[in-house]
Amino acid sequence: MRRLTTPVTDLQAGVCAVLDRRLKHESAAPIAVGLSGGGDSHALTLIAADWARRHGRRLIVLTVDHQLRPESRDWTRACAALAARLDLKFHALDWMGDKPAQGLSAAARTARHRLLAIAARDLGARVILLGHTASDLDEAAAMRLEGSTTPSPREWSPSPVWPEGRDLFLLRPMLALARAEIRDWLTTQGETWIEDPSNSDLRFARARARAAGFVPDGVLSAEPSDGLADLARAVRADPAGGLSLPRTALAAPDGAKLVAVASLCAAGTDRPPRGERLERLALALRGPLPVTATLCGARIEADTHEVRFTREAGEIKRANLPMLDLMGEGVWDGRFEVRASRPVRITALAGHAARLPAAEREALRRIPRAARGALPILVSPDGEVVCPLLEPASDVTVRALALDRLMAACGAVPDEP
């Protein structure tokens, strides 16, 4: 996406055009907007509120108080006042607990996304609007020149936190607009906004990038390629929560990217693989020989025709994954969403297969051997063991998350679900 110079009178229409393209007019689900009180999110909230009213959608305002500055409570009250003026529901979200001495900006960003994701899910929203601009794209590029790993914000992307952000998407409809343009528009509307002093504090990389006024050439926002989305559509899910695809697909230009995403999704993890390990594996998978490897907690097996990605059961043991005690909804091992109408205890099948009922032991034979130990099982207080993926239960449902997560990450979900 290239930065544009937009007449003030056309600014609102341009933002609404993005909302029209990505959101469904007829959906009954609410939309969430992240409001910090700064000029960008202030303008987005005004425009989104008008768009939502015209299309009969509900808009909910979410404000995160990082509790890093003494005036943060006043900022939250200002955000609440704007929501009240627009007749919108408002929720204040607090980042509680100790703050790290190092990497504070990254920790605050992760905490913010996690709080927004949890609140949006609880409220029934599937999309969170954020006020990033073309100026943020410039600054992210400048920060990377300084050695930062800050990614460029994308117009449409899945929530970056897992598993809290499952099934949630972020929409940034102002990436074609510079920060100054947005403030010009706010001024014409008679609006005032908050200026965070940390934005000019040169101890922070983003403030240094902002002060430098760095403007890179060319495309600034790294949207997923159509080729990666097409590759994702060739991926299939199996009953054990794994993923598979034709081996020939990995010869495509985006093959290595797909290997990385499929490994993360099949393993339920969230740390991307190191470049050198990924490149070695992608090269081996493009060759003709059988391959067995691990990456990001996933086990990758390839024969002549197919590549399969499953959870490496040994990694569950090495990570010392605790049993999950659940009543209601939760996620186990980053791979399965479990909904239970009674209290359940969930752990991995490894070491318990002999205790399964006879019918489930027979069904287990149809699961690839390497994937069996990482299946979820329910352990009752008296030691009875059952696997709801092998024998469905009326009071416990299990949904594998890997394929939906992969499709979202690869850009194969282009608008509001």
PERA-V293451 format. One record per helix or strand of 2 or more residues. SS is the DSSP state (2 for helix, 1 for strand). FROM is the first residue (numbers start at 0). TO is the last residue. If there is no record, write none. Layout:
SS_FROM_TO + SS_FROM_TO
This chain:
2_7_21 + 1_30_33 + 2_38_54 + 1_58_64 + 2_71_84 + 1_88_93 + 2_103_122 + 1_126_128 + 2_133_144 + 1_155_157 + 1_168_170 + 2_178_187 + 2_196_199 + 2_204_211 + 2_225_231 + 1_235_236 + 1_242_245 + 2_246_250 + 2_254_266 + 2_274_285 + 1_290_294 + 1_297_301 + 1_305_310 + 2_312_317 + 1_323_331 + 1_335_347 + 2_352_354 + 2_357_363 + 2_368_371 + 1_375_378 + 1_384_385 + 1_395_399 + 2_401_408
